[in-house]
């Protein structure tokens, strides 16, 4: 039987390896970060958020309803992602309508699969909001990460 101090050292070593592995996965290019306050724009546009975070700061943001310009923080670096294949929100979008966007930033691909979850009822005065549930696939040469349970919205 091994002495307690050797067992504890082995357990600590395993914990350190796990932490180092997680940090390495992040550094390989699969992390979407909450945008820094200084990068967030307010007003009309679209944003994507983590549902499980206590903050409503976006992880992705577009000030254009056509999603032509998407700002994102990948692994701590802010940038404007290049649109690769963008499906526009259908003008006839109803709850459960789907649309997809594919962006690239510094070798990281971001694919957003959107399902409309709320649309203002026809004729509702002053309501300019469209909300959607989002699953995202973030991938680079070295890793792939699937994020489920995100949400997004567009409006003024």
C-alpha positions as CSV (number, residue, x, y, z in Angstrom):
1,X,0.0,0.0,0.0
2,X,1.3,3.5,-0.9
3,X,1.8,6.1,1.8
4,X,-0.8,8.9,1.9
5,X,1.7,11.6,0.8
6,X,2.5,9.7,-2.4
7,X,-1.2,9.1,-3.1
8,X,-1.8,12.8,-2.6
9,X,1.0,13.7,-5.0
10,X,-0.4,11.4,-7.7
11,X,-3.8,13.0,-7.3
12,X,-2.4,16.5,-7.5
13,X,-0.4,15.5,-10.5
14,X,-3.6,14.2,-12.3
15,X,-5.5,17.4,-11.4
16,X,-2.6,19.6,-12.8
17,X,-2.6,17.5,-16.0
18,X,-6.3,18.0,-16.4
19,X,-6.0,21.7,-15.9
20,X,-3.1,21.9,-18.3
21,X,-5.1,19.9,-20.9
22,X,-8.1,22.3,-20.6
23,X,-5.8,25.3,-21.0
24,X,-4.2,23.7,-24.0
25,X,-7.5,23.0,-25.6
26,X,-8.5,26.6,-25.1
27,X,-5.2,27.8,-26.7
28,X,-5.7,25.5,-29.7
29,X,-8.5,27.7,-30.8
30,X,-11.9,26.5,-29.7
31,X,-12.9,29.2,-27.2
32,X,-15.7,31.8,-27.6
33,X,-15.4,34.4,-24.9
34,X,-17.9,36.9,-23.6
35,X,-17.1,40.2,-25.3
36,X,-15.3,42.8,-23.3
37,X,-17.5,45.8,-22.3
38,X,-15.4,48.1,-24.4
39,X,-16.3,46.1,-27.6
40,X,-20.0,45.9,-27.0
41,X,-22.2,48.2,-29.2
42,X,-25.7,49.2,-28.1
43,X,-28.7,50.0,-30.2
44,X,-30.2,48.0,-33.1
45,X,-28.6,44.8,-34.1
46,X,-28.2,41.1,-33.2
47,X,-26.4,39.4,-30.4
48,X,-25.6,35.8,-29.3
49,X,-25.4,34.9,-25.6
50,X,-24.6,32.0,-23.2
51,X,-27.9,31.1,-21.4
52,X,-25.9,29.7,-18.5
53,X,-23.8,32.8,-17.8
54,X,-25.2,35.2,-15.2
55,X,-24.4,38.1,-17.6
56,X,-26.2,39.2,-20.8
57,X,-23.0,40.3,-22.4
58,X,-22.8,38.9,-25.9
59,X,-20.3,36.4,-27.2
60,X,-21.0,37.4,-30.8
61,X,-22.6,40.7,-32.1
62,X,-23.7,42.2,-35.3
63,X,-24.9,45.7,-35.8
64,X,-26.4,44.7,-39.1
65,X,-29.6,42.6,-39.4
66,X,-28.1,40.9,-42.5
67,X,-25.3,39.4,-40.3
68,X,-22.7,40.8,-42.8
69,X,-20.4,41.9,-40.0
70,X,-20.0,39.7,-36.9
71,X,-17.8,40.8,-34.0
72,X,-16.5,38.0,-31.9
73,X,-14.0,37.3,-29.2
74,X,-12.1,34.0,-29.9
75,X,-9.6,32.9,-27.3
76,X,-9.4,36.4,-25.9
77,X,-8.8,38.1,-29.2
78,X,-11.5,40.4,-30.6
79,X,-12.1,40.5,-34.4
80,X,-14.6,40.8,-37.2
81,X,-15.4,37.3,-38.6
82,X,-15.4,36.8,-42.3
83,X,-18.8,35.6,-43.6
84,X,-18.4,32.3,-45.4
85,X,-22.0,31.3,-46.0
86,X,-24.8,33.4,-44.5
87,X,-28.5,32.4,-44.6
88,X,-30.6,35.5,-43.9
89,X,-33.5,35.3,-41.5
90,X,-36.4,34.4,-43.8
91,X,-38.8,37.4,-44.2
92,X,-41.6,34.9,-43.5
93,X,-39.8,33.6,-40.4
94,X,-42.1,32.0,-37.9
95,X,-41.4,30.2,-34.7
96,X,-39.4,27.0,-35.5
97,X,-38.0,28.5,-38.8
98,X,-34.3,27.8,-39.1
99,X,-31.3,29.6,-40.6
100,X,-27.6,29.0,-40.5
101,X,-24.5,31.2,-40.6
102,X,-20.9,30.2,-41.2
103,X,-18.0,32.6,-40.3
104,X,-14.2,32.4,-40.1
105,X,-11.7,34.3,-38.0
106,X,-8.0,33.6,-37.8
107,X,-8.5,29.9,-38.9
108,X,-11.4,29.4,-36.5
109,X,-14.7,28.4,-38.1
110,X,-17.9,29.3,-36.3
111,X,-21.2,27.7,-37.5
112,X,-24.4,29.0,-36.0
113,X,-27.5,26.9,-36.3
114,X,-30.5,29.1,-35.4
115,X,-34.1,28.2,-34.7
116,X,-36.6,31.0,-34.3
117,X,-38.1,30.9,-30.8
118,X,-40.1,34.2,-30.8
119,X,-41.3,36.7,-33.3
120,X,-43.5,39.7,-32.7
121,X,-47.1,39.0,-33.6
122,X,-48.2,40.7,-36.8
123,X,-49.4,44.2,-36.3
124,X,-47.9,44.6,-32.8
125,X,-46.9,48.2,-32.5
126,X,-43.4,48.9,-31.2
127,X,-42.3,45.3,-31.1
128,X,-39.2,44.8,-33.2
129,X,-37.7,41.6,-31.7
130,X,-36.8,38.2,-33.1
131,X,-35.3,35.6,-30.8
132,X,-33.7,32.3,-31.6
133,X,-32.2,29.3,-30.0
134,X,-28.7,28.5,-31.2
135,X,-26.3,25.6,-31.4
136,X,-22.8,26.6,-32.4
137,X,-19.9,24.5,-33.8
138,X,-16.5,26.2,-33.2
139,X,-13.6,24.4,-34.9
140,X,-10.0,25.0,-35.9
141,X,-7.3,22.8,-37.2
142,X,-6.7,21.3,-33.8
143,X,-10.1,21.0,-32.1
144,X,-13.9,21.1,-32.5
145,X,-16.3,22.3,-29.8
146,X,-20.1,22.1,-30.0
147,X,-22.0,24.7,-27.9
148,X,-25.7,24.0,-27.3
149,X,-28.2,26.1,-25.5
150,X,-27.1,29.5,-26.7
151,X,-29.6,32.1,-27.6
152,X,-29.7,35.1,-29.9
153,X,-31.9,38.0,-30.7
154,X,-32.3,40.8,-33.1
155,X,-34.0,44.1,-32.5
156,X,-33.9,47.7,-31.6
